[in-house]
Amino acid sequence: AARTMDAVNLATLRTWRLPALGLLLALSSACATDRQVIRQAEDTNTQLEPAIMNDAQLSGYLQQIGTRIVDAARAADQSHQGPKAHFSGDDNSWMFEGKEFHLVNSETLNAFTTGGDHMYIYSQLLEQCRSEDELAAVMAHEYAHVYGRHVHKGMNRQYTALGLSAGAGLAGLAIG
């Protein structure tokens, strides 16, 4: 006997329903790990390398300021000071090792971090800073994104959005 289209759709829905729901739950509840954030940061750094200025004196200057910022953050960590998200990971030691502060050749007034080992200061921003304190404040702000695991939060929002989009797609498929 021929099955109706509704019966076929219902059988198909039952076949993939549990795996699809599992995928949906995994995507919507996924949490970015330190390793994922660091890997994404390395990928971004590879893409930005052509724009990074290789001026030893300026790079050394930025790194010197950056080292003072990281040292102050390490002291705050040891005193258990900071946002709850900072202490949510298994091991925070990666936040204090191998941090690189790069000067990017750009007319844009900007600085940013990708959440891993790299912070980027655009040359236009460096030119606009009137003092080392202003520059250090911007650099500390960028490093605070690492210390507070802000990139993790952004990735988690992306996972949730992806999960919701997948859920909407599955619902549309189920409805027909």
DRENDO-1510 file (C-alpha; in Angstrom, 1 decimal, always signed):
<recs>
REC; n; res; u; v; w
REC; 1; ALA; +0.0; +0.0; +0.0 .
REC; 2; ALA; +1.2; +3.4; -0.8 .
REC; 3; ARG; +2.0; +5.7; +2.1 .
REC; 4; THR; +0.7; +9.2; +2.1 .
REC; 5; MET; +3.1; +12.1; +1.9 .
REC; 6; ASP; +2.2; +13.1; +5.5 .
REC; 7; ALA; +3.2; +9.6; +6.7 .
REC; 8; VAL; +6.5; +9.7; +4.8 .
REC; 9; ASN; +7.2; +13.2; +6.2 .
REC; 10; LEU; +6.4; +12.0; +9.7 .
REC; 11; ALA; +8.6; +8.9; +9.3 .
REC; 12; THR; +11.4; +11.1; +8.0 .
REC; 13; LEU; +11.0; +13.5; +10.9 .
REC; 14; ARG; +11.1; +10.7; +13.4 .
REC; 15; THR; +14.3; +9.4; +11.8 .
REC; 16; TRP; +16.4; +12.5; +12.1 .
REC; 17; ARG; +14.5; +14.2; +15.0 .
REC; 18; LEU; +16.8; +13.0; +17.9 .
REC; 19; PRO; +20.1; +13.6; +16.1 .
REC; 20; ALA; +18.9; +17.0; +14.9 .
REC; 21; LEU; +17.7; +17.9; +18.4 .
REC; 22; GLY; +21.1; +16.8; +19.8 .
REC; 23; LEU; +22.9; +19.0; +17.3 .
REC; 24; LEU; +20.6; +21.9; +18.1 .
REC; 25; LEU; +21.2; +21.6; +21.8 .
REC; 26; ALA; +25.0; +21.2; +21.3 .
REC; 27; LEU; +25.1; +24.4; +19.2 .
REC; 28; SER; +22.9; +26.5; +21.4 .
REC; 29; SER; +24.7; +25.5; +24.6 .
REC; 30; ALA; +28.3; +25.4; +23.3 .
REC; 31; CYS; +30.9; +27.3; +25.2 .
REC; 32; ALA; +34.0; +28.6; +23.7 .
REC; 33; THR; +37.1; +27.1; +25.3 .
REC; 34; ASP; +40.4; +28.9; +25.8 .
REC; 35; ARG; +42.0; +26.7; +23.2 .
REC; 36; GLN; +39.3; +27.6; +20.6 .
REC; 37; VAL; +39.8; +31.3; +21.3 .
REC; 38; ILE; +43.6; +31.0; +21.0 .
REC; 39; ARG; +43.4; +29.0; +17.8 .
REC; 40; GLN; +41.0; +31.7; +16.3 .
REC; 41; ALA; +43.4; +34.4; +17.4 .
REC; 42; GLU; +46.4; +32.7; +15.7 .
REC; 43; ASP; +44.4; +32.4; +12.5 .
REC; 44; THR; +43.6; +36.1; +12.6 .
REC; 45; ASN; +47.2; +37.0; +13.3 .
REC; 46; THR; +48.3; +35.0; +10.3 .
REC; 47; GLN; +45.9; +37.0; +8.1 .
REC; 48; LEU; +47.1; +40.3; +9.6 .
REC; 49; GLU; +50.9; +39.6; +9.4 .
REC; 50; PRO; +51.3; +41.5; +6.1 .
REC; 51; ALA; +50.0; +44.7; +7.8 .
REC; 52; ILE; +52.1; +44.4; +11.0 .
REC; 53; MET; +55.0; +46.8; +11.0 .
REC; 54; ASN; +58.4; +45.4; +11.7 .
REC; 55; ASP; +60.0; +48.3; +13.4 .
REC; 56; ALA; +62.2; +46.8; +16.1 .
REC; 57; GLN; +62.3; +50.0; +18.2 .
REC; 58; LEU; +58.5; +50.6; +18.1 .
REC; 59; SER; +57.7; +47.0; +18.6 .
REC; 60; GLY; +60.0; +46.9; +21.6 .
REC; 61; TYR; +58.4; +50.0; +23.0 .
REC; 62; LEU; +54.9; +48.5; +22.7 .
REC; 63; GLN; +56.1; +45.2; +24.1 .
REC; 64; GLN; +57.6; +47.0; +27.1 .
REC; 65; ILE; +54.4; +48.7; +27.9 .
REC; 66; GLY; +52.4; +45.5; +27.3 .
REC; 67; THR; +54.7; +43.6; +29.7 .
REC; 68; ARG; +54.0; +46.1; +32.5 .
REC; 69; ILE; +50.2; +45.7; +31.8 .
REC; 70; VAL; +50.4; +41.9; +31.8 .
REC; 71; ASP; +52.5; +41.9; +35.0 .
REC; 72; ALA; +49.9; +44.1; +36.7 .
REC; 73; ALA; +47.2; +41.7; +35.6 .
REC; 74; ARG; +49.1; +38.7; +36.9 .
REC; 75; ALA; +49.2; +40.5; +40.3 .
REC; 76; ALA; +45.5; +41.1; +40.1 .
REC; 77; ASP; +44.9; +37.4; +39.3 .
REC; 78; GLN; +47.0; +36.3; +42.2 .
REC; 79; SER; +45.0; +38.6; +44.5 .
REC; 80; HIS; +41.8; +37.1; +42.9 .
REC; 81; GLN; +40.7; +40.5; +41.6 .
REC; 82; GLY; +38.7; +40.8; +38.4 .
REC; 83; PRO; +35.4; +39.7; +36.8 .
REC; 84; LYS; +33.9; +36.4; +37.5 .
REC; 85; ALA; +34.5; +35.3; +33.9 .
REC; 86; HIS; +38.2; +35.7; +34.4 .
REC; 87; PHE; +38.2; +32.9; +36.9 .
REC; 88; SER; +35.8; +30.6; +34.9 .
REC; 89; GLY; +38.5; +28.8; +33.1 .
REC; 90; ASP; +40.6; +25.8; +34.2 .
REC; 91; ASP; +43.9; +27.5; +33.9 .
REC; 92; ASN; +44.5; +31.3; +33.5 .
REC; 93; SER; +48.3; +31.0; +33.1 .
REC; 94; TRP; +48.0; +31.4; +29.3 .
REC; 95; MET; +46.8; +35.0; +29.8 .
REC; 96; PHE; +50.2; +36.0; +31.2 .
REC; 97; GLU; +52.6; +34.2; +28.8 .
REC; 98; GLY; +53.6; +35.1; +25.3 .
REC; 99; LYS; +51.5; +38.1; +24.8 .
REC; 100; GLU; +52.4; +40.1; +21.8 .
REC; 101; PHE; +51.5; +43.8; +21.1 .
REC; 102; HIS; +51.7; +44.5; +17.4 .
REC; 103; LEU; +51.8; +47.8; +15.5 .
REC; 104; VAL; +49.5; +47.6; +12.4 .
REC; 105; ASN; +50.1; +50.0; +9.6 .
REC; 106; SER; +46.7; +51.7; +9.2 .
REC; 107; GLU; +45.2; +55.1; +8.9 .
REC; 108; THR; +42.3; +53.9; +11.0 .
REC; 109; LEU; +42.1; +55.1; +14.6 .
REC; 110; ASN; +41.8; +51.7; +16.3 .
REC; 111; ALA; +43.1; +49.0; +18.5 .
REC; 112; PHE; +41.8; +45.5; +19.2 .
REC; 113; THR; +42.5; +42.0; +20.4 .
REC; 114; THR; +41.4; +38.6; +19.1 .
REC; 115; GLY; +41.3; +37.2; +22.6 .
REC; 116; GLY; +44.4; +35.1; +22.4 .
REC; 117; ASP; +48.1; +36.1; +22.5 .
REC; 118; HIS; +47.8; +39.1; +20.2 .
REC; 119; MET; +46.8; +42.8; +20.7 .
REC; 120; TYR; +46.9; +45.2; +17.8 .
REC; 121; ILE; +47.6; +48.9; +17.9 .
REC; 122; TYR; +47.0; +50.8; +14.7 .
REC; 123; SER; +49.7; +53.3; +13.7 .
REC; 124; GLN; +47.1; +56.1; +13.5 .
REC; 125; LEU; +46.2; +55.5; +17.1 .
REC; 126; LEU; +49.9; +55.6; +18.1 .
REC; 127; GLU; +50.3; +58.9; +16.3 .
REC; 128; GLN; +47.2; +60.4; +18.0 .
REC; 129; CYS; +48.3; +59.5; +21.6 .
REC; 130; ARG; +49.7; +62.5; +23.4 .
REC; 131; SER; +51.4; +60.5; +26.1 .
REC; 132; GLU; +52.6; +57.0; +27.0 .
REC; 133; ASP; +49.8; +57.0; +29.6 .
REC; 134; GLU; +47.2; +57.4; +26.9 .
REC; 135; LEU; +48.7; +54.6; +24.9 .
REC; 136; ALA; +49.0; +52.4; +27.9 .
REC; 137; ALA; +45.3; +53.0; +28.7 .
REC; 138; VAL; +44.3; +51.8; +25.3 .
REC; 139; MET; +46.6; +48.8; +25.5 .
REC; 140; ALA; +45.3; +47.9; +29.0 .
REC; 141; HIS; +41.8; +48.2; +27.7 .
REC; 142; GLU; +42.5; +45.7; +24.9 .
REC; 143; TYR; +44.3; +43.3; +27.3 .
REC; 144; ALA; +41.3; +43.6; +29.6 .
REC; 145; HIS; +39.2; +41.9; +26.9 .
REC; 146; VAL; +41.6; +38.9; +27.3 .
REC; 147; TYR; +41.6; +39.0; +31.1 .
REC; 148; GLY; +37.8; +39.2; +31.2 .
REC; 149; ARG; +37.3; +36.5; +28.5 .
REC; 150; HIS; +35.2; +38.9; +26.4 .
REC; 151; VAL; +36.0; +37.1; +23.1 .
REC; 152; HIS; +34.8; +33.9; +24.7 .
REC; 153; LYS; +31.4; +35.6; +25.4 .
REC; 154; GLY; +31.2; +36.8; +21.8 .
REC; 155; MET; +32.0; +33.3; +20.5 .
REC; 156; ASN; +29.3; +31.9; +22.8 .
REC; 157; ARG; +26.8; +34.4; +21.4 .
REC; 158; GLN; +27.7; +33.2; +17.9 .
REC; 159; TYR; +27.2; +29.5; +18.9 .
REC; 160; THR; +23.8; +30.4; +20.4 .
REC; 161; ALA; +22.8; +32.3; +17.2 .
REC; 162; LEU; +24.0; +29.3; +15.1 .
REC; 163; GLY; +22.0; +26.9; +17.3 .
REC; 164; LEU; +18.9; +29.1; +17.0 .
REC; 165; SER; +19.3; +29.4; +13.2 .
REC; 166; ALA; +19.7; +25.6; +12.9 .
REC; 167; GLY; +16.6; +25.1; +15.1 .
REC; 168; ALA; +14.6; +27.5; +12.9 .
REC; 169; GLY; +15.8; +25.6; +9.8 .
REC; 170; LEU; +14.9; +22.3; +11.3 .
REC; 171; ALA; +11.5; +23.6; +12.3 .
REC; 172; GLY; +10.9; +24.8; +8.8 .
REC; 173; LEU; +11.9; +21.5; +7.4 .
REC; 174; ALA; +9.6; +19.7; +9.8 .
REC; 175; ILE; +6.7; +21.9; +8.8 .
REC; 176; GLY; +7.4; +21.5; +5.2 .
</recs>
